[in-house]
Amino acid sequence: MIIKDVKDITDIRAGDGSALRELLHPGKGPFPFGYSLARAVVKPGTKTAAHRLKSSEVYYILEGRGLMRIGGESAEVGAGQAVYIPPFHVQSIENTGEADLVFLCIVDPAWRREDEQVLPDGTVRTG
């Protein structure tokens, strides 16, 4: 049995600027699956940098509220909601609340730094 506790994992700064804790990743343990699972935190009044992945991604919002942007679309999101992000689509999320915006990131196939492109100018384009 493998159990990971988010309290025991050190934050890393993701390319998009969020604080990330990788819980499960097939390249970092004996996991017989191809996806990765991480917990992300975006502080109040901040947003992630516009970026895109070669992989599909799902955000599952645990706490807080925010404004999700994918391509040319945007929508308010909050606790209990899941958001699907297609591969190669530019995305960002802004914390519009007064508390931390906390969400799970499921990336399939698993996240790799070289598969992420951060757009320095914030331009929103779809793949």
C-alpha positions in Angstrom: 0.0 0.0 0.0 1.3 3.4 -0.9 0.0 6.5 0.9 1.2 10.0 0.3 0.4 12.9 2.7 0.5 16.4 1.2 2.0 17.6 4.5 5.1 15.5 3.9 5.8 16.9 0.4 7.8 20.0 -0.2 6.4 22.8 -2.4 7.9 23.4 -5.8 7.3 26.5 -7.9 5.6 25.3 -11.1 6.3 27.1 -14.4 3.0 28.9 -14.2 3.9 30.3 -10.7 1.6 28.1 -8.6 2.9 26.3 -5.5 2.8 22.6 -6.4 3.1 19.4 -4.4 3.4 16.3 -6.6 1.5 13.5 -4.8 1.8 10.7 -7.4 4.0 10.6 -10.5 4.9 7.4 -12.5 8.5 8.7 -12.9 8.9 9.2 -9.1 7.7 5.9 -7.6 6.4 2.4 -8.3 3.1 3.6 -9.8 1.5 1.4 -12.6 -0.3 4.3 -14.3 0.5 7.0 -16.8 -1.0 10.1 -15.1 0.3 12.4 -12.4 -1.5 13.9 -9.5 -0.5 17.2 -7.8 -2.0 19.7 -5.4 -1.7 23.3 -6.4 -2.2 26.6 -4.4 -2.8 30.0 -5.8 -2.7 32.9 -3.3 -5.5 35.5 -3.1 -5.1 38.3 -5.7 -2.7 36.3 -7.9 -3.0 34.2 -11.0 -1.0 31.6 -12.8 0.9 32.5 -15.9 -0.7 31.7 -19.2 0.7 28.3 -20.2 -0.1 25.1 -22.2 0.7 21.5 -21.9 1.1 18.7 -24.4 -1.0 16.6 -22.1 -4.7 16.8 -21.1 -5.3 18.1 -17.6 -8.1 18.2 -15.1 -8.4 20.7 -12.2 -10.5 19.6 -9.3 -11.2 22.6 -7.1 -10.9 21.8 -3.3 -11.1 25.2 -1.7 -11.7 28.8 -2.8 -12.9 30.4 -6.0 -11.3 31.6 -9.1 -11.6 32.6 -12.8 -10.5 29.8 -15.1 -9.3 30.8 -18.6 -8.9 28.2 -21.4 -8.3 29.5 -24.9 -10.6 32.4 -25.5 -13.2 31.3 -22.8 -13.4 32.1 -19.1 -15.7 30.9 -16.3 -15.9 31.3 -12.5 -15.0 28.1 -10.7 -15.3 27.0 -7.0 -15.0 24.1 -4.6 -16.5 20.8 -5.9 -16.0 21.6 -9.6 -13.8 19.8 -12.1 -12.4 21.5 -15.2 -11.1 19.7 -18.3 -8.3 21.3 -20.2 -7.5 19.9 -23.6 -3.9 19.3 -24.7 -2.2 22.4 -26.2 -4.8 24.8 -25.0 -3.6 28.0 -23.3 -4.8 28.1 -19.7 -4.5 30.1 -16.5 -6.5 30.4 -13.3 -6.9 33.6 -11.1 -7.8 33.5 -7.5 -10.7 35.9 -7.1 -11.4 35.1 -3.5 -10.0 36.1 -0.1 -8.6 32.7 0.8 -6.2 30.3 -1.0 -7.4 28.7 -4.2 -6.5 25.0 -3.7 -7.0 22.4 -6.4 -5.8 19.0 -7.6 -4.1 18.7 -11.0 -4.4 15.4 -12.9 -2.2 15.3 -16.0 -2.4 12.5 -18.5 0.1 11.5 -19.7 2.0 12.5 -16.6 3.4 16.1 -16.3 6.9 16.7 -17.6 8.6 20.1 -17.5 9.6 19.8 -21.1 5.9 19.4 -22.1 4.9 22.7 -20.6 5.2 26.1 -22.4 4.8 29.2 -20.3 3.8 32.2 -22.4 5.7 35.3 -21.1 3.4 37.8 -22.8 0.2 36.3 -21.5 -1.2 35.8 -25.0 -4.1 33.4 -25.2 -3.9 31.0 -28.1 -5.3 27.6 -28.6 -3.1 24.7 -29.9 
